[in-house]
Amino acid sequence: MRRFWVLLRKEIKELVTPQILLPFAITIVMFMFIGNIVGSQGTEAQANRHLAMLDSDQSAASAGLQGAVEQAGFKVDTVTEGNAETALRDVADHGGTLLLVVPKGYGESLAAGTPASLDVYSVIRTFSFMAGQDSGMLAEALAAVEQKVAQETVANSESGLDSAFLAHPLEVRDHVLIGDKQADVSPEVVMGFITSQTTFVPIVLFIVVIFAAQMVAVAIATEKENKTLETLLAMPISRAAIVTAKMLAAGLVALLSAAAYMVGMRFYMDGLMKGLGGAEGAAAQAASQAFADRLGLTLGVSEYALLGLSMFSAILVALAFALILGAFAENVKAVQSLLAPLMVLLMVPYFLSLFIDINSLAPIARTLVLAIPFSHAFLAAPNLFLGNTGAVITGALYELAWFAVLVVIAGRIFSSDRLLTMKLNFSRKKKRAA
């Protein structure tokens, strides 16, 4: 038994090395950083949750509605002039997201025991998780109003209660505005459709980038460990050709992998939606597609080409990063810790783009996030759905600029004989220091 414990202790010592612990430590710090940013954005959004309200009824019932909305946490900006169309344009021009329109006769309808109409306009500028929170909070506030109206109706009526009115005293009509296009649909339907279309893109990009980076870094580390890199560098081939061949081969493999993952994820998402929803789910998906077409939330050939360019540019940047980092690896075991910086540059924009609108960050934080080349690849699909093709083109050019700089750095490293002696091994340094 004693020999077993000695063997177990030996295996643990070999596994728990600085090269293994460093990525864990960096991951913990990174998630703390992302959590603080998302939490602060959520707190700020709750403290500054505004809603524009056009009250054409000016009754006690509409005043009670405004009070319920304010109690739900909204700061109500009252609109006193114009109609719903002009009020909506004013809200959109000033960065607002919600407009509640109370038509004339709202109070009279409730007093007569007939459903009262309300119009809710949602302005969508981003498809992040927090983008739909305001409309969800408003829906909860209106549900509370319905419950209160039903209770008051029961208390004040002696007989002849309309069960349909008690179930739904309010007839809420949802409208969505994206850019200059509008459709009579709830924001939840739009967000759900976009999520089903864009969720697999960052997942595929994340998997493919990690796969390609590890493939290049491990190849370099293996050649250094097996002493075959010296033979390769001694051959009558330019160092630039070696760098180009390695990156081109890995890029082609990564591109094929991305295409395979995209096709597989598309079939997976379609099958999942049909399997979970059945006939009703298929009908809902068809309705969502119709609303998406009306709102311009469709991608053509040129949009898909831009999306592919952005993803491929990000893969090239990751390959160049991995090629440089792999040059410091003494062996294959050191690759994981050396790729930790690349993992951070990938995970920060990936998680931030899922939960918050990066453009809503403070100027310094937004600049730092957008300075990461992979941020533009994760934002490419939402930008294309919103019609921001200029931002996608600019992001792809920025990624290609990063790639060009990194290729120059990699070429200089491979043109020097220091490539054979470069290493970053924490355990060796620790032993020498001891």
KEBADREN-359809 format. One record per residue (C-alpha): residue in three letters; x, y, z. Coordinates in steps of 0.001 Angstrom, whole numbers, plus 500000, padded with zeros to 6 digits. Last residue first. Example, Ala and Ser with C-alpha at 12.3 -4.5 7.8 and 13.67 -1.06 7.14 Angstrom:
+-----+--------+--------+--------+
: res :     c1 :     c2 :     c3 :
+-----+--------+--------+--------+
: Ser : 513670 : 498940 : 507140 :
: Ala : 512300 : 495500 : 507800 :
+-----+--------+--------+--------+
END
This chain:
+-----+--------+--------+--------+
: res :     c1 :     c2 :     c3 :
+-----+--------+--------+--------+
: Ala : 517003 : 526886 : 494110 :
: Ala : 517031 : 529467 : 491340 :
: Arg : 518164 : 526776 : 488932 :
: Lys : 515333 : 524513 : 489990 :
: Lys : 512761 : 527275 : 489686 :
: Lys : 513981 : 528241 : 486238 :
: Arg : 513682 : 524622 : 485109 :
: Ser : 510123 : 524394 : 486437 :
: Phe : 509065 : 527597 : 484783 :
: Asn : 510025 : 526542 : 481274 :
: Leu : 509894 : 529343 : 478709 :
: Lys : 512097 : 528365 : 475818 :
: Met : 514079 : 529852 : 472943 :
: Thr : 517171 : 527779 : 472114 :
: Leu : 516332 : 526540 : 468615 :
: Leu : 514527 : 529743 : 467638 :
: Arg : 517638 : 531687 : 468631 :
: Asp : 519018 : 530699 : 465245 :
: Ser : 517205 : 533673 : 463760 :
: Ser : 515113 : 533694 : 460582 :
: Phe : 512338 : 531858 : 462409 :
: Ile : 511974 : 534658 : 464967 :
: Arg : 512098 : 537333 : 462272 :
: Gly : 509407 : 535553 : 460258 :
: Ala : 507202 : 535203 : 463343 :
: Ile : 507426 : 538950 : 463982 :
: Val : 506579 : 539729 : 460337 :
: Val : 503689 : 537254 : 460477 :
: Leu : 502434 : 538912 : 463658 :
: Val : 502341 : 542317 : 461977 :
: Ala : 500507 : 540978 : 458925 :
: Phe : 497985 : 539098 : 461080 :
: Trp : 497232 : 542166 : 463165 :
: Ala : 496576 : 544111 : 459962 :
: Leu : 494338 : 541256 : 458758 :
: Glu : 492329 : 541508 : 461971 :
: Tyr : 491915 : 545263 : 461515 :
: Leu : 490788 : 544711 : 457924 :
: Ala : 488190 : 542215 : 459160 :
: Gly : 486977 : 544670 : 461810 :
: Thr : 486633 : 547490 : 459280 :
: Ile : 484634 : 545236 : 456976 :
: Val : 482379 : 544113 : 459840 :
: Ala : 481854 : 547688 : 461082 :
: Gly : 480950 : 548816 : 457565 :
: Thr : 478450 : 545971 : 457230 :
: Asn : 476384 : 547332 : 460112 :
: Gly : 473065 : 546061 : 458728 :
: Leu : 471721 : 544860 : 462095 :
: Phe : 471937 : 541219 : 461015 :
: Leu : 475481 : 541866 : 459792 :
: Asn : 476465 : 543470 : 463090 :
: Pro : 475092 : 540502 : 465041 :
: Ala : 477144 : 538083 : 462865 :
: Ala : 480413 : 540077 : 462981 :
: Leu : 480528 : 540731 : 466734 :
: Phe : 482433 : 537530 : 467570 :
: Ala : 484852 : 538163 : 464689 :
: His : 485379 : 541775 : 465735 :
: Ser : 486247 : 540798 : 469299 :
: Phe : 488960 : 538424 : 468022 :
: Pro : 491276 : 541335 : 467207 :
: Ile : 491422 : 542590 : 470799 :
: Ala : 491529 : 546386 : 470456 :
: Leu : 487723 : 546289 : 470560 :
: Val : 487907 : 545203 : 474196 :
: Leu : 490433 : 547886 : 475155 :
: Thr : 488512 : 550611 : 473322 :
: Arg : 485237 : 549600 : 474979 :
: Ala : 486879 : 549628 : 478412 :
: Ile : 488330 : 553114 : 477836 :
: Pro : 485105 : 554511 : 476391 :
: Ala : 482872 : 553022 : 479126 :
: Leu : 480900 : 550065 : 477863 :
: Ser : 477687 : 550468 : 475866 :
: Asn : 479395 : 549521 : 472585 :
: Ile : 480176 : 546106 : 474062 :
: Asp : 476477 : 545361 : 474433 :
: Ile : 476305 : 542807 : 477197 :
: Phe : 475912 : 539090 : 477875 :
: Leu : 477086 : 537151 : 474830 :
: Ser : 479533 : 539765 : 473532 :
: Leu : 481246 : 539845 : 476935 :
: Phe : 481640 : 536063 : 476987 :
: Tyr : 483376 : 535824 : 473609 :
: Pro : 485281 : 539121 : 473940 :
: Val : 487053 : 537896 : 477110 :
: Met : 487335 : 534239 : 476061 :
: Leu : 489496 : 534681 : 472981 :
: Leu : 492143 : 537098 : 474249 :
: Val : 492303 : 535059 : 477456 :
: Met : 492834 : 531827 : 475515 :
: Leu : 495643 : 533462 : 473544 :
: Pro : 497353 : 534446 : 476785 :
: Ala : 497005 : 530829 : 478036 :
: Leu : 498644 : 529346 : 474931 :
: Leu : 502043 : 529184 : 476654 :
: Ser : 500549 : 527222 : 479560 :
: Gln : 499113 : 524547 : 477256 :
: Val : 502214 : 524330 : 475053 :
: Ala : 504608 : 523509 : 477890 :
: Lys : 503730 : 519806 : 477867 :
: Val : 504670 : 519542 : 474177 :
: Asn : 508289 : 520431 : 474831 :
: Glu : 510590 : 523436 : 475075 :
: Ala : 507827 : 525806 : 474059 :
: Phe : 508959 : 529341 : 473226 :
: Ala : 508479 : 528895 : 469459 :
: Gly : 504938 : 527735 : 470177 :
: Leu : 504065 : 531245 : 471343 :
: Ile : 505080 : 532739 : 467990 :
: Leu : 503283 : 530089 : 465920 :
: Ala : 500263 : 530263 : 468221 :
: Phe : 499906 : 534014 : 467724 :
: Ala : 500216 : 533617 : 463952 :
: Leu : 497635 : 530839 : 463998 :
: Ala : 495277 : 532909 : 466144 :
: Val : 495552 : 535833 : 463717 :
: Leu : 494842 : 533498 : 460805 :
: Ile : 491774 : 532101 : 462576 :
: Ala : 490489 : 535623 : 463205 :
: Ser : 490933 : 536442 : 459522 :
: Phe : 489011 : 533269 : 458633 :
: Met : 486119 : 534293 : 460869 :
: Ser : 485970 : 537829 : 459476 :
: Leu : 486199 : 536635 : 455881 :
: Gly : 483498 : 534009 : 456468 :
: Leu : 481159 : 536631 : 457910 :
: Leu : 481911 : 538943 : 454998 :
: Ala : 481114 : 536140 : 452529 :
: Tyr : 477915 : 535343 : 454443 :
: Glu : 476897 : 538989 : 454119 :
: Ser : 477679 : 538997 : 450366 :
: Val : 475617 : 535856 : 449799 :
: Gly : 472617 : 537228 : 451655 :
: Leu : 471877 : 537337 : 455355 :
: Thr : 468425 : 537909 : 456752 :
: Leu : 467182 : 540106 : 459570 :
: Gly : 465648 : 542689 : 457210 :
: Leu : 462751 : 543404 : 459554 :
: Arg : 460161 : 541928 : 457174 :
: Asp : 462369 : 538901 : 456526 :
: Ala : 462791 : 538414 : 460262 :
: Phe : 459020 : 538599 : 460747 :
: Ala : 458556 : 535841 : 458174 :
: Gln : 461346 : 533756 : 459729 :
: Ser : 459736 : 534100 : 463148 :
: Ala : 456443 : 532884 : 461690 :
: Ala : 458179 : 529863 : 460153 :
: Gln : 459887 : 529130 : 463487 :
: Ala : 456569 : 529393 : 465305 :
: Ala : 454989 : 526993 : 462815 :
: Ala : 457881 : 524550 : 463228 :
: Gly : 457612 : 524812 : 467005 :
: Glu : 453865 : 524177 : 466871 :
: Ala : 454419 : 521119 : 464695 :
: Gly : 456979 : 519691 : 467098 :
: Gly : 458641 : 522231 : 469332 :
: Leu : 461464 : 520324 : 470939 :
: Gly : 462298 : 518076 : 468003 :
: Lys : 461906 : 520792 : 465383 :
: Met : 464130 : 523232 : 467261 :
: Leu : 466721 : 520569 : 468014 :
: Gly : 466795 : 519349 : 464433 :
: Asp : 467374 : 522844 : 463108 :
: Met : 470039 : 523551 : 465742 :
: Tyr : 471889 : 520292 : 465040 :
: Phe : 471667 : 520644 : 461266 :
: Arg : 473184 : 524138 : 461538 :
: Met : 475776 : 522943 : 464046 :
: Gly : 476970 : 520254 : 461637 :
: Val : 477192 : 522647 : 458696 :
: Met : 479093 : 525228 : 460746 :
: Tyr : 481387 : 522599 : 462284 :
: Ala : 482293 : 521205 : 458850 :
: Ala : 482929 : 524681 : 457447 :
: Ala : 485061 : 525613 : 460452 :
: Ser : 487028 : 522378 : 460175 :
: Leu : 487695 : 523015 : 456496 :
: Leu : 488940 : 526489 : 457364 :
: Ala : 491065 : 525145 : 460213 :
: Val : 492705 : 522605 : 457888 :
: Leu : 493347 : 525342 : 455343 :
: Gly : 494762 : 527656 : 458002 :
: Ala : 497012 : 524942 : 459437 :
: Ala : 498501 : 524279 : 456017 :
: Leu : 498832 : 527995 : 455248 :
: Met : 500429 : 528705 : 458612 :
: Lys : 503046 : 525980 : 458304 :
: Ala : 503763 : 526715 : 454667 :
: Thr : 504102 : 530462 : 455261 :
: Val : 506499 : 530019 : 458175 :
: Ile : 508642 : 527578 : 456202 :
: Ala : 508586 : 529802 : 453118 :
: Ala : 509694 : 532784 : 455211 :
: Arg : 512571 : 530707 : 456568 :
: Ser : 513807 : 530170 : 453003 :
: Ile : 514388 : 526598 : 451922 :
: Pro : 517781 : 524961 : 451344 :
: Met : 517329 : 522635 : 454358 :
: Ala : 519095 : 523505 : 457601 :
: Leu : 515913 : 524898 : 459163 :
: Leu : 514126 : 521573 : 458660 :
: Thr : 517018 : 519577 : 460096 :
: Glu : 517217 : 521820 : 463147 :
: Leu : 513455 : 521490 : 463619 :
: Thr : 513772 : 517708 : 463769 :
: Lys : 515229 : 517731 : 467281 :
: Asn : 512324 : 515637 : 468610 :
: Glu : 511467 : 518240 : 471260 :
: Lys : 511858 : 521173 : 468862 :
: Glu : 509762 : 519481 : 466176 :
: Thr : 507145 : 518528 : 468766 :
: Ala : 506988 : 522097 : 470107 :
: Ile : 506475 : 523510 : 466614 :
: Ala : 503717 : 521000 : 465783 :
: Val : 502124 : 521478 : 469214 :
: Ala : 501911 : 525236 : 468645 :
: Val : 500373 : 524837 : 465195 :
: Met : 497742 : 522280 : 466219 :
: Gln : 497003 : 524051 : 469476 :
: Ala : 496233 : 527258 : 467614 :
: Ala : 494061 : 525474 : 465029 :
: Phe : 491971 : 523659 : 467628 :
: Ile : 491579 : 526743 : 469811 :
: Val : 490520 : 528818 : 466799 :
: Val : 488144 : 526092 : 465598 :
: Ile : 486391 : 525707 : 468943 :
: Phe : 485925 : 529442 : 469501 :
: Leu : 484800 : 530091 : 465935 :
: Val : 482278 : 527255 : 466115 :
: Ile : 480876 : 528543 : 469389 :
: Pro : 480866 : 532131 : 468119 :
: Val : 478813 : 531096 : 465048 :
: Phe : 476543 : 528529 : 466762 :
: Thr : 474598 : 531137 : 468692 :
: Thr : 473919 : 533351 : 465682 :
: Gln : 470806 : 531916 : 464009 :
: Ser : 468992 : 530494 : 467026 :
: Thr : 469821 : 533636 : 468994 :
: Ile : 468502 : 535816 : 466186 :
: Phe : 465171 : 533949 : 466180 :
: Gly : 464850 : 534077 : 469963 :
: Met : 465651 : 537777 : 470037 :
: Val : 463004 : 538454 : 467401 :
: Val : 460355 : 536363 : 469171 :
: Glu : 461203 : 537949 : 472534 :
: Pro : 460952 : 541417 : 470965 :
: Ser : 457253 : 540785 : 470288 :
: Val : 456013 : 541197 : 466743 :
: Asp : 454244 : 543882 : 464753 :
: Ala : 457142 : 544787 : 462467 :
: Gln : 459247 : 547898 : 461862 :
: Lys : 462152 : 548756 : 459610 :
: Asp : 464267 : 551935 : 459796 :
: Gly : 466963 : 550478 : 462029 :
: Ile : 465274 : 547724 : 463981 :
: Leu : 461879 : 548690 : 465395 :
: Val : 459703 : 546087 : 467095 :
: His : 455992 : 546334 : 467874 :
: Asp : 453995 : 544532 : 470542 :
: Arg : 450232 : 544914 : 471012 :
: Val : 449128 : 544476 : 474613 :
: Glu : 445405 : 543804 : 475056 :
: Leu : 444905 : 544369 : 478760 :
: Pro : 442144 : 542898 : 480951 :
: His : 443380 : 539372 : 480154 :
: Ala : 441997 : 536642 : 482423 :
: Leu : 439382 : 538870 : 484042 :
: Phe : 438226 : 540049 : 480622 :
: Ala : 437825 : 536485 : 479379 :
: Ser : 435950 : 535518 : 482541 :
: Asp : 433412 : 538315 : 482039 :
: Leu : 431803 : 538995 : 485385 :
: Gly : 428005 : 539233 : 485287 :
: Ser : 427520 : 539715 : 489001 :
: Glu : 428250 : 542016 : 491937 :
: Ser : 431158 : 543946 : 490601 :
: Asn : 433503 : 546228 : 492570 :
: Ala : 435706 : 543606 : 494231 :
: Val : 435924 : 541358 : 491163 :
: Thr : 436846 : 544324 : 488970 :
: Glu : 439439 : 545533 : 491464 :
: Gln : 441084 : 542107 : 491517 :
: Ala : 441107 : 541880 : 487722 :
: Val : 442598 : 545356 : 487398 :
: Lys : 445324 : 544460 : 489901 :
: Gln : 446199 : 541253 : 488051 :
: Glu : 446347 : 543045 : 484734 :
: Val : 448582 : 545759 : 486210 :
: Ala : 450941 : 543086 : 487556 :
: Ala : 451102 : 541556 : 484080 :
: Leu : 451902 : 545002 : 482701 :
: Ala : 454858 : 545294 : 485115 :
: Glu : 456102 : 541804 : 484173 :
: Ala : 455953 : 542710 : 480470 :
: Leu : 457885 : 545895 : 481235 :
: Met : 460600 : 543898 : 482976 :
: Gly : 460872 : 541575 : 479966 :
: Ser : 461082 : 544517 : 477593 :
: Asp : 463937 : 545957 : 479647 :
: Gln : 465754 : 542618 : 479942 :
: Gly : 465911 : 541947 : 476207 :
: Ala : 469204 : 543716 : 475547 :
: Met : 470843 : 542107 : 478579 :
: Phe : 471454 : 538822 : 476745 :
: Ser : 473050 : 540524 : 473757 :
: Phe : 471183 : 541077 : 470482 :
: Thr : 471930 : 544751 : 469991 :
: Arg : 470147 : 547834 : 468717 :
: Ile : 466513 : 546796 : 469211 :
: Val : 463905 : 549546 : 469675 :
: Ser : 460819 : 548108 : 471380 :
: Tyr : 457364 : 549656 : 470893 :
: Val : 454572 : 548684 : 473286 :
: Asp : 451007 : 549548 : 472303 :
: Leu : 448208 : 549205 : 474847 :
: Ser : 444574 : 548240 : 474259 :
: Ala : 441925 : 547924 : 476991 :
: Pro : 439946 : 544685 : 477314 :
: Thr : 436236 : 545287 : 478052 :
: Gly : 434752 : 545598 : 481539 :
: Ala : 433165 : 549018 : 480966 :
: Ala : 435505 : 550666 : 483473 :
: Leu : 438503 : 549060 : 481739 :
: Ser : 437365 : 550338 : 478369 :
: Glu : 436704 : 553826 : 479725 :
: Gly : 440202 : 554043 : 481182 :
: Tyr : 441930 : 553199 : 477888 :
: Gly : 439620 : 555423 : 475822 :
: Lys : 442422 : 557368 : 474191 :
: Pro : 445424 : 555206 : 473455 :
: Val : 448218 : 554514 : 476001 :
: Val : 451505 : 554228 : 474100 :
: Leu : 454523 : 552715 : 475861 :
: Leu : 457850 : 553394 : 474176 :
: Leu : 460983 : 551384 : 474940 :
: Thr : 464641 : 551392 : 473829 :
: Gly : 465845 : 554958 : 474019 :
: Gly : 469034 : 556199 : 472341 :
: His : 467845 : 559726 : 471595 :
: Asp : 467088 : 559128 : 467905 :
: Ala : 465123 : 555945 : 468680 :
: Val : 462933 : 557675 : 471274 :
: Asp : 462265 : 560595 : 468922 :
: Arg : 461398 : 558203 : 466111 :
: Leu : 458976 : 556377 : 468404 :
: Ala : 457340 : 559630 : 469528 :
: Thr : 456867 : 560692 : 465895 :
: Glu : 455183 : 557389 : 465050 :
: Ala : 453087 : 557191 : 468222 :
: Asn : 451586 : 560658 : 467772 :
: Gly : 452803 : 564111 : 468665 :
: Glu : 453027 : 565953 : 471964 :
: Thr : 453044 : 565125 : 475667 :
: Val : 455689 : 562402 : 475914 :
: Thr : 456362 : 561500 : 479555 :
: Asp : 459785 : 560077 : 480371 :
: Val : 459142 : 557283 : 482888 :
: Lys : 462068 : 556079 : 484969 :
: Phe : 461445 : 552368 : 485175 :
: Gly : 461951 : 550241 : 488294 :
: Ala : 458751 : 548166 : 488440 :
: Gln : 457213 : 550828 : 490695 :
: Glu : 457586 : 553297 : 487854 :
: Val : 455602 : 550996 : 485578 :
: Ala : 452914 : 550570 : 488227 :
: Gly : 452672 : 554329 : 488693 :
: Gln : 452325 : 554865 : 484959 :
: Leu : 449473 : 552361 : 484846 :
: Gly : 447778 : 554117 : 487762 :
: Ala : 447974 : 557369 : 485823 :
: Ser : 446481 : 555573 : 482820 :
: Ala : 443569 : 554389 : 485007 :
: Ala : 443069 : 557866 : 486484 :
: Ser : 442718 : 559215 : 482975 :
: Gln : 444977 : 561168 : 480630 :
: Asp : 443979 : 559003 : 477651 :
: Ser : 446613 : 559981 : 475085 :
: Asp : 449466 : 558998 : 477387 :
: Leu : 452702 : 558668 : 475396 :
: Met : 455207 : 557008 : 477704 :
: Ala : 458963 : 556830 : 477188 :
: Leu : 460737 : 554238 : 479318 :
: His : 464068 : 554525 : 481069 :
: Arg : 466112 : 551947 : 483025 :
: Asn : 469080 : 553891 : 484355 :
: Ala : 469621 : 552222 : 487756 :
: Gln : 468871 : 548771 : 486345 :
: Ala : 471255 : 549301 : 483425 :
: Glu : 474010 : 550477 : 485776 :
: Thr : 473633 : 547386 : 487926 :
: Gly : 473690 : 545132 : 484873 :
: Gln : 476754 : 546848 : 483469 :
: Ser : 478518 : 546554 : 486817 :
: Gly : 477692 : 542854 : 486976 :
: Val : 478853 : 542197 : 483420 :
: Ile : 482141 : 543989 : 484056 :
: Asn : 482711 : 542341 : 487434 :
: Gly : 481893 : 538895 : 486038 :
: Ile : 484302 : 539378 : 483124 :
: Phe : 487145 : 540298 : 485485 :
: Met : 486392 : 537432 : 487869 :
: Phe : 486234 : 535107 : 484870 :
: Met : 489662 : 536315 : 483738 :
: Val : 491214 : 535914 : 487188 :
: Ile : 489975 : 532320 : 487375 :
: Thr : 491150 : 531548 : 483833 :
: Ile : 494612 : 533020 : 484499 :
: Ala : 495008 : 530866 : 487605 :
: Phe : 493893 : 527745 : 485758 :
: Pro : 496197 : 528499 : 482813 :
: Leu : 499158 : 528940 : 485221 :
: Leu : 498546 : 525736 : 487189 :
: Ile : 499396 : 523352 : 484348 :
: Gln : 502683 : 524954 : 483269 :
: Pro : 503526 : 525593 : 486918 :
: Thr : 503342 : 521822 : 487480 :
: Val : 500681 : 519609 : 489045 :
: Leu : 500868 : 516586 : 486739 :
: Glu : 504361 : 515358 : 487590 :
: Lys : 503864 : 515998 : 491288 :
: Ile : 500529 : 514171 : 491183 :
: Glu : 502139 : 511155 : 489497 :
: Lys : 504899 : 510981 : 492133 :
: Arg : 502419 : 511234 : 494989 :
: Leu : 500373 : 508387 : 493491 :
: Leu : 503496 : 506221 : 493126 :
: Val : 504479 : 506839 : 496733 :
: Trp : 500918 : 506127 : 497826 :
: Phe : 500930 : 502850 : 495860 :
: Arg : 504291 : 501846 : 497308 :
: Arg : 502911 : 502289 : 500822 :
: Met : 500000 : 500000 : 500000 :
+-----+--------+--------+--------+
END
